[in-house]
């Protein structure tokens, strides 16, 4: 079976990357942008950095900001109607995963009206047409939604997240500008950074991993491990490295899948509105312990990439423990809670476990699992 790899047509990296938006829009003959960005980014002037580029180039746009942190079906539906009325011919998504996921869903539905029922996009939907062209401008160093073929929409009526996978939704151009991330508070920087590390580690050990994806994931683990603490301290170098590290992780996991860390985190976001990165960070070490027996020698390379010394002289048990300990230490250093005691209600665990088992990320886990196994994992964290 052939392995498929899907990436952006073009990406720009480094301080000032957003200045390239105007040239890309004009070069592609685009006339009007439909800008998706969440209310907080608009309120605090982050979105305005991109709007000034458009204004300076005389490029018209319409701003849409009815986007929740865990975007809902309703956010997508109102966005689709607003896009139709706007006269726009391309999308610019400014934000974290929420803005980009909303833009992806809007772009797919506009070009595939048979999928106007947002629920029909869950899983691998058989869409026929590419999304409306998307320019993606991340403001967090974590989701890598600017380079992935995935998006997640919350079905608020059922308290569940729908994972949608569609190669036709990938942004055509990504503008990965660390200056767009400089205003992130410490907590958000830590949470999104640990999300990126989870992408890299899960992508490296997932059932679909292969040599090309391994290359990206190991480099991402290395970059994130050395730079996240500095990014939380808001150093320019830390911000720049994290912007790159999370993107490199996205290049990999988008093409090979994830595992049950993500499938367990998704229901927490849907039911409790738990920030996705926080959920991943708390769950990751416990699931790494659970998966260890199915990972061969990969934890040795994870430990090495995280800066652990002397891994070649360690036994398998020792380097597996070293990798997990390094993840726990990084999480602790950036202020992530150690467990789910303040989040999960015990009576909700049966619902959470079934939701996690049904999640689209679960089949990628390197170890076969069950609702009972996932139940025990949740219970061990409260």
C-alpha positions in Angstrom: 0.0 0.0 0.0 1.3 3.4 -0.9 1.8 6.0 1.8 0.2 9.4 1.1 1.7 12.7 2.3 -0.2 16.0 2.0 1.3 19.4 2.8 0.6 23.1 2.1 1.4 24.4 -1.4 3.5 27.1 0.2 4.5 28.2 3.7 6.3 31.2 5.1 8.2 31.0 8.4 9.8 33.7 10.7 9.2 37.1 12.0 7.2 39.2 9.5 5.8 36.3 7.6 2.3 37.8 7.5 3.6 40.6 5.2 3.6 38.0 2.4 -0.2 37.6 2.6 -0.7 40.6 0.2 1.6 39.3 -2.5 0.1 35.8 -2.3 -3.4 37.1 -2.5 -2.6 39.3 -5.5 -0.5 36.7 -7.2 -3.4 34.2 -7.0 -5.9 36.7 -8.3 -8.1 36.7 -5.2 -10.5 39.6 -4.9 -12.0 39.5 -1.3 -11.1 37.7 1.9 -13.5 36.2 4.4 -11.5 36.5 7.6 -12.2 34.0 10.4 -10.9 35.0 13.8 -12.1 34.5 17.3 -13.5 37.4 19.4 -10.6 37.6 21.9 -8.0 38.0 19.1 -10.2 40.7 17.6 -10.6 42.4 21.0 -6.9 42.4 21.8 -5.7 43.6 18.4 -4.0 40.4 17.2 -6.3 40.0 14.2 -5.7 43.7 13.4 -2.1 42.9 12.5 -3.2 40.9 9.5 -6.1 43.3 8.6 -3.5 46.2 8.4 -1.6 44.2 5.9 -4.8 43.8 3.8 -5.7 47.5 4.2 -2.2 48.6 3.2 -2.4 46.5 0.0 -5.9 47.7 -0.8 -7.3 44.2 -0.4 -11.0 44.1 0.7 -12.2 41.7 3.4 -15.1 40.8 5.7 -14.5 39.8 9.3 -16.3 36.8 10.9 -15.8 36.2 14.6 -18.7 34.1 15.8 -16.2 31.4 16.8 -16.1 29.7 20.2 -12.9 28.2 21.7 -14.3 24.7 20.9 -16.1 25.7 17.6 -19.7 24.4 17.3 -21.9 23.3 14.5 -23.7 26.7 14.9 -20.5 28.6 14.4 -19.9 26.8 11.1 -23.5 27.2 9.9 -23.6 31.0 10.6 -20.2 31.3 9.0 -21.4 29.5 5.8 -24.3 31.9 5.5 -22.1 34.9 6.1 -19.6 33.7 3.5 -22.3 33.4 0.9 -23.4 36.9 1.5 -19.9 38.4 1.6 -18.9 38.0 -2.0 -15.5 36.6 -0.9 -13.5 34.2 -2.9 -10.9 33.0 -0.3 -10.6 32.5 3.4 -8.0 33.8 5.9 -8.0 32.0 9.2 -6.3 33.9 12.0 -6.0 32.1 15.4 -5.5 28.7 17.0 -7.3 25.6 16.0 -10.7 27.1 16.6 -10.5 29.7 13.9 -8.8 27.3 11.4 -11.2 24.5 12.1 -14.1 26.8 11.5 -12.6 28.1 8.3 -12.0 24.6 7.1 -15.5 23.5 7.7 -16.9 26.6 6.0 -14.6 26.2 3.0 -15.5 22.6 2.5 -19.3 23.2 2.8 -19.2 26.1 0.3 -17.6 23.9 -2.3 -19.5 20.8 -1.4 -23.1 21.9 -0.6 -24.2 18.3 -0.3 -22.4 18.3 3.1 -24.2 21.4 4.4 -25.3 19.2 7.4 -22.1 19.6 9.4 -22.5 16.2 11.1 -22.0 14.6 7.7 -18.4 15.8 7.7 -17.4 13.6 10.6 -14.7 11.0 10.0 -13.4 10.7 6.4 -16.2 12.4 4.4 -16.4 11.6 0.7 -16.3 15.2 -0.5 -15.5 15.8 -4.2 -14.2 19.4 -4.4 -11.4 21.2 -2.7 -12.2 23.8 -0.1 -12.4 27.4 -0.8 -8.7 28.5 -0.8 -7.5 29.1 2.8 -4.6 31.3 4.0 -3.8 30.2 7.6 -2.2 32.4 10.2 -1.6 30.6 13.5 -1.5 32.6 16.7 -0.7 29.7 18.9 2.2 27.2 18.7 0.3 24.0 19.2 -2.5 22.9 16.9 -0.6 23.0 13.6 -4.0 23.3 12.0 -2.4 25.4 9.3 -0.7 22.3 7.9 -3.1 19.5 8.7 -6.0 17.8 6.9 -8.0 17.5 10.2 -10.5 19.7 11.9 -12.7 19.3 15.0 -16.2 20.6 15.4 -18.3 20.3 18.6 -21.8 18.9 18.5 -23.1 20.9 21.5 -26.4 19.0 21.5 -24.7 15.7 22.1 -21.7 16.9 24.1 -19.2 15.4 21.7 -16.5 16.5 19.3 -16.5 15.4 15.7 -13.1 14.7 14.2 -13.2 15.4 10.5 -10.4 14.3 8.1 -10.3 15.6 4.6 -7.2 16.3 2.4 -9.2 18.8 0.5 -9.4 21.2 3.5 -5.6 21.8 3.9 -4.8 25.6 3.7 -3.0 26.5 0.5 -0.6 28.8 2.2 0.5 29.0 5.8 2.1 32.1 7.4 3.9 30.9 10.5 4.9 34.2 12.1 6.2 34.0 15.7 5.3 37.7 16.2 1.6 36.7 15.9 2.2 34.4 19.0 4.0 36.9 21.2 0.9 38.0 23.1 -0.1 34.5 24.2 -0.2 34.3 28.0 2.0 31.8 29.8 -0.9 29.3 30.4 -2.0 29.2 26.8 1.6 29.0 25.6 2.2 26.0 27.9 -1.1 24.2 26.9 -0.6 24.7 23.2 3.0 23.7 23.4 2.2 20.4 25.2 -0.5 19.8 22.5 2.3 20.1 19.9 4.5 17.7 21.9 1.5 15.2 22.1 1.1 15.5 18.3 4.8 14.7 17.8 4.9 11.7 20.3 1.6 10.2 19.3 2.4 10.7 15.6 5.7 8.9 16.1 4.3 5.8 17.8 0.9 5.7 15.9 0.1 2.5 14.0 0.4 4.4 10.6 3.9 5.8 11.3 6.7 5.3 8.7 10.1 6.6 8.0 9.1 9.9 6.4 6.7 10.8 9.3 9.2 9.6 11.9 11.7 12.1 10.6 9.3 15.0 11.2 8.1 13.8 14.6 11.6 13.2 16.1 12.7 16.6 15.0 9.6 18.2 16.4 10.1 16.4 19.7 13.6 17.8 19.8 12.6 21.4 19.0 9.6 21.5 21.3 11.5 19.9 24.2 14.3 22.5 24.1 12.2 25.5 23.4 8.8 25.3 25.3 10.2 26.5 28.6 11.7 29.5 26.8 8.5 30.2 24.9 6.5 30.2 28.2 9.1 32.8 29.4 8.2 34.7 26.2 11.7 34.9 24.8 11.9 35.6 21.0 14.0 32.6 20.4 11.6 30.3 22.3 8.7 31.7 20.4 10.4 31.3 17.0 11.5 27.7 17.8 8.0 26.7 19.1 6.4 28.1 16.0 8.6 25.9 13.9 8.4 22.8 16.1 4.6 22.7 16.2 4.5 23.1 12.4 7.0 20.2 11.9 4.9 18.0 14.1 1.8 18.9 12.1 3.6 17.9 8.9 3.9 14.4 10.3 0.8 13.6 12.3 -1.6 15.0 9.8 -0.5 12.2 7.4 -0.4 9.3 9.8 -2.8 9.9 12.6 -2.7 10.0 16.4 -4.0 7.8 19.2 -5.9 7.6 22.4 -4.4 10.6 24.1 -6.3 12.7 21.7 -9.4 10.5 21.7 -9.5 10.8 25.5 -8.9 14.6 25.4 -11.7 15.3 22.9 -14.6 14.3 25.2 -13.2 16.5 28.0 -13.3 19.5 25.7 -16.9 18.7 24.6 -18.3 18.0 28.0 -16.3 20.3 30.3 -14.8 22.8 27.8 -11.4 21.8 29.0 -8.6 23.4 26.9 -7.4 20.8 24.5 -3.7 21.2 25.2 -4.3 20.9 29.0 -6.2 17.7 28.5 -3.6 16.2 26.2 -0.7 17.2 28.6 -2.3 15.6 31.6 -3.2 12.4 29.8 0.0 11.9 27.7 2.4 10.4 30.3 -0.3 7.9 31.5 -1.1 6.7 28.0 2.6 6.5 27.2 2.9 4.0 30.1 -0.1 2.1 28.8 1.3 2.0 25.2 5.0 1.3 26.1 4.8 -2.5 25.3 3.7 -1.8 21.8 6.3 0.7 20.8 9.5 -1.4 20.3 12.6 0.8 20.7 10.8 4.1 19.9 10.8 5.4 23.5 14.6 5.4 23.4 14.5 7.8 20.5 11.9 9.9 22.2 14.1 10.1 25.3 17.1 11.0 23.1 15.2 13.7 21.3 14.1 15.2 24.7 17.7 15.5 25.7 18.1 12.5 28.0 21.7 11.4 28.3 23.1 7.9 28.1 20.1 6.3 26.5 22.2 3.8 24.5 23.4 2.2 27.8 19.9 1.9 29.2 17.7 -1.2 29.2 14.4 -1.1 27.5 12.6 -0.6 30.8 15.0 2.3 31.7 14.7 4.2 28.5 10.9 3.9 28.4 10.7 5.3 31.9 13.2 8.0 31.0 11.0 9.1 28.1 7.9 9.2 30.2 9.7 11.0 33.0 11.0 13.6 30.6 7.5 14.3 29.4 6.2 14.6 33.0 9.1 17.0 33.9 8.5 19.3 31.0 4.7 19.4 31.7 5.4 20.1 35.4 7.9 22.9 34.5 5.4 24.8 32.4 2.7 24.6 35.0 0.4 21.8 33.7 -1.8 20.1 36.4 -0.7 16.5 37.2 -4.1 14.9 37.0 -7.8 15.3 36.1 -9.2 15.5 39.6 -10.4 19.1 39.1 -11.9 18.3 35.7 -13.5 14.9 35.6 -16.6 13.8 37.5 -16.5 10.1 38.3 -20.1 9.6 37.2 -19.2 10.9 33.7 -16.5 8.3 33.1 -18.7 5.7 31.3 -19.8 8.4 28.8 -16.2 9.7 28.4 -14.8 6.3 27.9 -17.3 5.3 25.2 -16.9 8.7 23.5 -13.1 8.2 23.5 -13.4 4.7 22.1 -15.7 6.0 19.3 -13.3 8.9 18.4 -11.6 8.9 15.0 -8.2 9.1 16.6 -8.5 5.8 18.6 -7.8 3.4 15.8 -4.3 4.9 15.3 -3.2 3.9 18.8 -0.3 1.5 18.7 -1.9 -0.8 21.2 -5.3 -2.4 20.8 -7.6 -0.9 23.4 -11.2 -1.2 24.7 -13.8 0.8 26.5 -12.7 -1.0 29.7 -9.1 -0.1 29.2 -9.9 3.6 28.6 -12.2 3.6 31.6 -9.3 2.4 33.8 -7.0 5.1 32.3 -9.5 7.9 33.2 -10.0 6.4 36.7 -6.2 6.4 37.2 -6.1 10.1 36.6 -8.7 11.2 39.1 
